[in-house]
């Protein structure tokens, strides 16, 4: 796993985005949500986003940075959508027909 500048930029961007969203939820939510829930959610989303980032990069996807940011949206449907698009839809599209 080689760490380059795009990965560091991805990590900084994702941490800032998730931190801002957690701040907004805590400020404008009428119910107080326990901080442990946010920590678990943060870890799950970061793991998913990093996996998608590196998998898309290794598979030669053109916009692997955006795929990684897409992994921050929700858990686990972003991963399911990514796997369906890259493994099923694009695989069938790249297959030659005679």
SULLIN-V689765 format. One record per backbone hydrogen bond with DSSP energy under -1.0 kcal/mol. NH is the residue of the N-H (numbers start at 1). CO is the residue of the C=O. E is the energy in kcal/mol with one decimal. If there is no record, write none. Layout:
# SULLIN-V689765
nh co e
NH CO E
NH CO E
This chain:
# SULLIN-V689765
nh co e
8 4 -1.9
9 5 -2.4
10 6 -2.4
11 7 -2.7
12 8 -2.5
13 9 -2.5
14 10 -2.7
15 11 -2.5
16 12 -2.3
17 13 -2.4
18 14 -2.6
19 15 -2.4
20 16 -2.4
21 17 -2.3
22 18 -2.5
23 19 -2.2
24 20 -2.4
25 21 -2.4
26 22 -2.3
27 23 -2.2
28 24 -2.3
29 25 -1.0
39 35 -2.1
40 36 -2.4
41 37 -2.5
42 38 -2.6
43 39 -2.3
44 40 -2.5
45 41 -2.5
46 42 -2.4
47 43 -2.5
48 44 -2.3
49 45 -2.5
50 46 -2.7
51 47 -2.3
52 48 -2.5
53 49 -2.5
54 50 -2.5
55 51 -2.6
56 52 -2.6
57 53 -2.0
58 54 -2.6
59 55 -1.8
61 56 -2.7
67 63 -1.9
68 64 -2.1
69 65 -1.9
70 66 -2.2
71 67 -1.3
72 69 -1.5
73 70 -1.5
80 76 -2.1
81 77 -2.6
82 78 -2.4
83 79 -2.6
84 80 -2.4
85 81 -2.6
86 82 -2.7
87 83 -2.2
88 84 -1.6
89 84 -2.1
90 85 -2.8
92 88 -2.1
93 89 -1.9
94 90 -2.0
